[in-house]
Amino acid sequence: MFDQLGPARDQLQAALDKYYNAYSTIQGDRAPRADPDAYDTELVFVSSCERTIKRIKVAMNSARNYSSGLSPIGFLPPEILSRIFHLMLSQPCKLPQQLSRDETSFLKYPESLARVCTLWRRTVLSSYSLWRHIDLSPYESVYNDVINRAEMHLERSGDLPIELHITESEYHRFGSTHGNYNDLYDFVSRISSRVGSLELILADYFRDFHCAVFRRLVLGQAQNLTKLVIHSQCDRAGAFILTESDVDSSESDPENTNFGLNLTEDQLEKFYLGLTVVHLRGIFPRWSSVAYQGLVDLRLMSTREWSGMSAREFIPILEANPRLQVLHFGLEIEWYIPADEEVVPIYMEDLQIIKIFTDLGLMRKPCPSKLLRLLTPGPKPLYLCFNGRYNGDDTSATEFERFFARSKVTRFYTQGTLPPLPLLLQQAANIELVIFDKLECYDPSESPYAGLQVNDFTSLSHLESLHILRSKLLEHELRLLLNFCPTGITLYSCRVECEGGGGSRTFTTLDAEALSETFPTVTIADDALSPPGDPTIDWDVVD
């Protein structure tokens, strides 16, 4: 190739010199009179040369990188490259965010990987699993594009189970929909037997569209279905997926609170039978359903209004999932069990992650102790998270202590509310990381550290690592925490203030230099611990 480039380069240089010399004779007042079209022709030609030169530079840089080893990914074996692509595509689907911005760039991925170079294209097209994820949406602006893309993904996914994602955006709840979904319905019916994962996101009320799609999947004998995700973005409390007998026996539902289907109970239960992962927000199968049996990952969440269930309803669910590994719980437990009736915690051999969500911005902030008293984790390390402020009660401290005593908590996260610190110290031998997030109090008399004394920590072990995120602390509070964790405190996006002397209620924020001088063993991080939305998002990955 280079033996051809050399002579071609010399010829190009000679031609450019000749063209430039000709151009120099027509500059300024020496320019001869000529038809303006002649000048336009030359300008178009020069512009085309610029575009050609840019294409040559791109190609040359790419070739240089490959030949010199500056792009090592180009030398990876196809199976390693395919694994990298899988990791890229395993990130949460961005379709809802794209819809909220009226963008359709999501339609080009993973197709965009196939356009980088011949190696990437060959790798992407031969990896059927890269094409398993299929997005569908009812919105007019993207309807035809997603249908066409879905057909392409179906063709390129071979015979693998499909990850079907049907989504709306809360920003589009009043937007125009396509109106005629026959193409979408036909597509869903054709792939129903291959769907291994179903994610359904609803922006508002249930509509005929949602019921029709769900019904086609149920009737299509989705024998490969192992994961079900239903996510409601509306403000209503929990709704249930109902069979035809439920609908016939229930009162009228003018606001579509419940998800009524023209299906028998046997048809619906058969659809749920193979599930191992269930994530639900605001829409639920009946609590007695087989959908809550044999799971390894169960996430029950409320919308912006509390959904609830009784302890007597939840206990059978726990008993039906002895191999559960991940539990997210954001419901309000109604505790109708008499005080003198003994509640035996359910033993969960494989439980590794518990995340309890307690704050929806409402007055009611249920205490995590109500859930914890129902659980006895097995011997595996446990990650425990309290997401949000909560209202404790007379028994919460006792329940916390009992739970920690029968668990092996190795990571603990709390947001907005400080747990009993001596309780964590009692488990310091097991705990490798504690995170306090969004601790802030505007009235020092209501400080979460009020009442703690240094001697509370003298007879107990110290924590190895304490990360404090997005919080405001007073200087004496940070000193107190140093007795709790003398050498492992790290601050992320925190503000530390010192109180003015002479009884003044004024506060001064310590800058980074003053903070380092005053607290030399405290680390001040320059970057965030994790993505800002959820600092424990990577805790959900189990062995």
N, C-alpha and C positions, 0 to 999 in steps of 0.2 A: 504493500500500500504506500509506504513512504517513498519508494522509488518513483511513484507517480505524482505524489504530492509536491516533490521538489520542483520538477519542471513546470507543473501547473502553477505553483506559487510564483516562479520567476515570470511566467507569462502574464499572470494577474498583476504583478507589480508593474511590469512594463505598460500594460494597458491602462492601469490607474494613472501612471505618470503622464501618458499621452493624453488621457481624458482631462487631467488637471491642467495641463498646458493649454489645451483648447479652451477650457473654462476661463483661464486667466486673461484671455484676450477679450472677454465680454464683460469684464467687471466695470462698474461705475459708469462714468460718462463715455467710456469707450465702447459700451454695449451697442452693437449694431441694431438698427430697426428690424424687427421681425414679427411675424404673426405670434400673438400671445400663446396660441395653441402649441407652438414649438417649444416655448419655455415650459408649459405645463407637461408636455411629453417628457422633457428631461427631468423635471421634478419627480414625476411618477417613477421614472427609471431609477433615480437615486434612492427614493424611498424603498423600492423593491430590493435594491442592493443591501440596504440596512437590515431589512428583515432576513435576507439570506445570510448575511454575516452573523446575525444573532443565532440563527439555527445552527450554523457551523460551530460557533463558540460553545453552544450547549452540548452538541455532539462530541466536540473535542475534549471538553472538560470531563464528560462522562467517561470517555474512552481512557483519558489520562488517569482518572481515579481508579478504574478497574485494573489498568496495566501496572500502576505503581503501588498497588496495595493500600491506597488511601481510603478505599471503600471496602473494608474487610467483609462486610455482609455479602458482597458479591461472590465471595469464595466459600461461603458456607454450603454444606451439603443440602440438597433439597429438603430432606426430612427435618433438619434443624431450622431452616428458613420457614418451613410450614409451621413448625411449633411457635416461632416468633409471631407469625401472622395470627395464629390462634389466640395467643396472649393479647394481642392488640384488639381482636374482635370480641374477646370475652368481657370487655368493659361494659358497663351498663348502657343499654340502648339509648341513643340520643334523639329518637324520633319525637317524643313529646316536646323537648326543648326546640327542636327544629320547627315543629308546627307552630309553637308560640311565637316564632319570629318570621313566620311565613316563608321559610326557606325550604328548598328541596335538595340541598347539597347531599343529604343523607342517601339520596338515590344513587350515588356514584360509589358507594363503598360496600363491599370490597372490590368493586369493579376498578376503582382507582389504582389499587395495588397491581392489577393486571396490566396497567398501562405504563408502568415504570420502565421495564426493560423485558427482553425476551425471557430471561431466567425467571423473573418474578411472575410473568404471565404464565409460563409453563407450570410453575409451582402452584400458583393459585388455582388454575383450571383443573389441575390433577388432584387437588385436595378437596374432595366432596364436602367434608365437614365445614369448610369455610363458608359454604353457601346454605347451611341449614336454617339460618335465621331469616324469617320472612316477616316483613312489616305490611300491615294493611290499615287503612284509615278511610272513614266515610266522607272526608271533607272534599268539596268540589275542587279546590285548588291543587290537590295532589292525587286525587282518586285514580285517574288513568295512569299516572306515572307509577304508583305503587302496584297496580295490577300488572303492568308490563314487567316491572322489576320482579314481582313475585313469580311470574311465569318463568323468567330466566333463572332465578334461584332454584326453583323446583327442578328445572331441567338439569342444572349443574350439581345438584345435591345427591345424585345417584338414588339409592334406595334407603338412605339414612333417615332416622326420625327427624321430624321438622320441629323447629322452635317457632311457634306462631305468636306474633305480637300484634294485637289489634288495639289501636290506641286512639284516644281523643285528647284534646288539650283543653284545660279549663279556660284558656284565653279564647277558644273557639266555640264555647258553649252556645253562643247566640249567632255563630257564623253559619254560612250556607253549607249544606251537605249536598251530596251528589243527587239524591232523590231516587235514583234507580240503582239498586245494588245487585242486579241479577248476575253481573259478571263476578262480583265478589262472592255472592252466595254459591255460585257454581264452583268457583275455585275452592272455597272452604269444603264443600261436599266432596270434591275430588281428592283432597289431601287429608280428610278427617281421620282415615285409618292410619295415617303416618304421623300424626301429631304426637310428639313426645313431651312437649312443653307448651302450655297455653298461658299467655299473659294478656289479660283484658283490662284496659284502663278506661274508665267512664268519667266524662267530664261533669255530668249532671244526672238528671233523672234517667231511669230505664226507658228505653224506647223499643219499638218493634224491631229495630235493627239489631240491638243487643240480644234480644230473645231469639231472633231468627238465626243468628250466627251460633249462639250457644246450643240451640236445639239441633242444628245440623251436625255439630261436632258430636253431640251425645248419640244421635241416631247413626252416625257414621262408624260406630264401633271403634273408638280410638283406643285400641288395645295397648299401644305403646305409651300412653300418657302416664308420666311419672311426676310431673311438676305442674301445679296450678297456681296462678297468680291472678287475683282479682283486686283491683285498686280503684276505689271511688274517690273522686276529688270534690264531691259535693259536701255541704255542711250538715247533712242529716245524720242522726244516730243510726245504728246498725240496722241493716235489712237482711232478709233471708231469701235464699233461692228456694222457691216453692214448686211442688209438683201439682198436677191437675187436681188431685184430691185436696191438697192444702188450699188451693185457690177456691175450690167449690165450697169448702167448709168455712173459709175466712170471711170476714166482713169486707165490704168494698174498699178499694185502695185507690182513691182518686188521685193521690199524689205519687203513685208508682213507688211507694216506699219499699215494697217487696218485689223480688225478681221472679215473677210468675211465668212458668213454662208449661206448655201443653204436653207434659211427659208424665209417665207413671213413676212411682217411687223406685220400682225395680230397674227401670231404664237409667235413672239418674244415679242410683247407687252402683250399678255396674260400671258406669263412666268413672266413678271415683275409685274403683277397687284397687288399681295399681299404683296409687299415689304414694310417693315417699317425701315430697316437698310441697308444702302448702303455705302460701303467703296471702293473707287476706286483709283488706282494709275497708271496713264499712259495709261489706257484703259477705255473707257467710252461708254455707250449707247449714242445715239444722244441726244443733249441737250433738244430737244422737246419731249423726250420719257416719257411714263408713269412711267418709273423707278424712276423718280424724283418727284413723287407725294405721299402725305400722309405719309411722313417719320418722324421718331422721331430722327434719327441719320444719318447724312450725312457727309461724309468725301471725299473730292476731292483733290487729291494730284498729284504732278508732279513726274517724274523720276528725273534723274540728268540733264535733259533738261526741260525748262519750257514748260508746256502745258498752253494753253490760252483759254479764252472765253470772249465775249463782255459783258458789263454791261446789254445790252438789252437782252442777252440770259440768264443771271443769275437772273434778276428780276422776270421773270415768274416762275422760279424754287422756289424762296423764297415765292412767292405768293401761290404756290401749296402745301406748307408745313407749314401751320399755327401752327401746334403743334410740330414743331421741337424743340428738347431739346439740341442736341449736333451738333455743326458745326465745322469741321476741314476744312481749306481752304488753299491749297498750289498751286494755279494756278495764272497766270498773267491775271489780268482784263484789257481788252482793252476798254478804255473809249471813246466811239465815240458819246457821248451825247453833244450837243451844250452847251456852257457855260451859255447861257441865258435860257435854258430849266430847269425847276424846277424838281428836283428828290425828290420824297416823300419816306422816309424810310419805309420799310415794317415792320409792327407790328408783333412781334413773342412772343405770350403770354407765352410760356413755355420754352423759350430759357434760358439755364443755363450755357453752356460752349461754348466759342468761342476760337479756336486756329488758329492763322494765321501764316503760314510758309512763310518766306520772303527771305531766303538765301539758294541757291543751290550751293554756291561756284562760281557763275558766276558774271559778272559785273552788270547785272540787278538785283536789289533788290527792288521789288515793295513795296511801302509804304502801311501799313495796313489801312490807312485812306480811300483808295478807296473802300474797302469792308465795313468798318464801316459806311460810309455815307449811305449805303443801308439798315441798320438795326435799328430797334427800339425794344430792348428787353422788355419783360413784367416785372411784379413786382417781379419776383423771383430773389434771389441772383445770380449774374453772375460771373463766373470765366473767366477771359480774359487773353490770352497768346499771346505774340509776339515772335515766335521762329526764331531767326536769326536777323542779321543786316538788316537795310533797309535804303533806300534813301528817305529822306523827301522832300517835295516840299513847295511851297508858301502857300498852303491851308491846309497842314497836321495838323498844330497846331490848326487851327480853327475847323477842322473836329473832332480831338480828343476831344476838349473841348465840342463840341455839343453832341458827343456820350456819354461822361461821364455824361453830364447833363441829358440825357434822359434814363440813365441806372442805375442799382443798382449794381455796381461792388464791390464785397466783397473780391475777390482775384485777384491779378494782377502779371503776370510774364513777364519779358522781358529779351531777350538774346542779348548781343552784342551792343545794342543801348539803351541809356537812354532816356526815355520820358520826357516831361516837368514836372519837379518835383512839381512846384506849382499847377499843374493840379491835381495831386494825393492828395495833401494836401486839396484841396477844397472838395474832396470826403472822407476825413479821417473818418468821422462819420460812413460811411458804410464799409470802407475797413478794413478787419481784418488781412490780410497778403499780403505783397509785396515781390517779389523775384527778385533780380538782379543777372543775371548769365553771366559769361564770359565777364565781363567788363574789358578791358585792353587797355591801350594806351601807346605806346612807346615814343611819343612826348608830353610833358606836355602842349604844346601850343594847342594840339588837344584834350585835355582832355574832356570827356563828361560833366564834371562839370564846364568847363570854362564859365565864365560870370555869374555864380550864386553868389549871395551875401547873407549873413546871414539875411539881412532885408527882403529877399524874403519870409522868413518863419515866421516872427514875428507876423503877423496879421492872420495867419492861424492855424488850428489845427495840432496836431502832429499825426503821424502814430503810431499804437499800436505795430506792429511787422514788421521788415524788415530783411529778410534773404539775405545774399550776398554769392554767390556760385562761386567757381573757378575763382576768379577775382584778379586783381592786383590794389591796391589803393596806392596813396601817402598819407602821414600822414595828410596833410591839407585837402585832400578830405574826409577822414574819419571824421575829425572834422566837416566838413561842413554837412555831412550826419547826425551827431548827433543832429544838429539843426532841421533836418527833422524828426528824430525819436530818441529822447533823451535816452530812456531806453529799447528799444526793438530790438536793432541790434544784430544779430548773424552771425558770419563768419564761412563758411564751405570751407575748402581747399583754403583759400585766402592767399595772400602775401601783407603785408603792408610795404611800404618803406618810409624812410625819406631822404630828400635831403641834401647833404653835404653843409656846410656853405661856405662863401666867394665866392659866385658865381659859385661854383663848380657844375658840372653836374653829379657828382657821387651820387649813391644811396645806402643806407644801409638797409637791411631787418631787421625789428624788430622781435626778437624771441618772443615766447609765453609769457615769463616772462615780458619782456619790454613792450609788447603790453598790458598786463593786468595792469601794473603799469600806463601806459600812458592813457589808456582808460578803467577805472574800470567798467563802465556800459556796456561795450561791451562783449558779450559772445563768446567764442571761442569753437566751437564744435569739438569734437574728431572724430565723425563719419559723414558720408554723410547724407544729408537730405532725400534722396530717392535713388532708384537705379540709378547708374551713367548715364545711357543712357538718361533718361527723368525724371527730378525731379517733373514733374506734372502729371505723368502717372496715379496716383490715382484720379486726378481731373475729369476724364472721367466717374466716377461712379455717376449717378444721382439718385435722390430719386424716 
